[in-house]
Amino acid sequence: MKEFSIHTFELTDKVVLITGGASGLGEYYTQAVSKVGADVFVVANEQRGWEETRKAVEANGRRVVFMQQDITEPGAAKKIVDKALEEFGRIDVLINNAGMQRRHDLVDFPDEDWQAVINLNLNALYYLSHEVAKVMIKQNRGKIVNIGSMQSYRAGKFIYPYAASKHAVMGLTRAYADALAPYNIQVNGLAPGYINTPMTKALQDDPVRSVEIREHIPAGHWAEPRELMGAMVFLCSDASNYINGVMLPVDGGYLLR
């Protein structure tokens, strides 16, 4: 075991593969790992945010490579892993960040929205984790960080496939952690609370729900995206080497009430 120091939290020269890593919270995760020394392979369905993300990563003195790919397509996981290995030669960390949410009344919930959410939030995460795990087993090291949600723990009224997928992500995190631990691979999750992002703007603008949510958070405020960056670095770094199968809430205490 290495002597503990501040360097335990660094990712110097590590390679991080992240889905959806150029927009939303994913952009902040990409910036976070590059700030502590990682090169980043970003997979995204569209090119939104690429140039801003490139500038941020390169300002930290690190390399970033982008791949435009719908991760729900059959065979996408192998294409992604092959390209990442071609560019960097290895994968030290996988961050399964890409996700979506669809909201409808129960009776009117469309089948196509159920399928779309489950395919992206759960199936694509599973297939990419499965493909990356093969690489990490050969390396005898690695980290997989899955993005959960408050809906990994709670009911999700009107967002049924989202709640189902995020509960399933917690279960898959635990199952993979158990299976991969003998290969020096840690699998954990990060569950953001209510974060100030464009995706949550409608909820924040709701005069009733926004107040209810804020009053439910012991910290008394919605988080800014940067407040997730430290937790992500921790889960990706050697500082978390003896933590496995955990879904870490970063929620200002929301789940306490």
Secondary structure, 3 states (H helix, E strand, C coil): CCCCCHHHHCCCCCEEEEECCCCHHHHHHHHHHHHCCCEEEEEECCCCCHHHHHHHHHHCCCCEEEEECCCCCCCHHHHHHHHHHHHHCCCCEEEECCCCCCCCCCCCCCHHHHHHHHHHHHHHHHHHHHHHHHHHHHHCCEEEEEECCHHHCCCCCCCHHHHHHHHHHHHHHHHHHHHHHHHCEEEEEEEECCECCHHHHHHHHCCCHHHHHHHHCCCCCCECHHHHHHHHHHHHCHHHCCCCCCEEEECCCHHHC
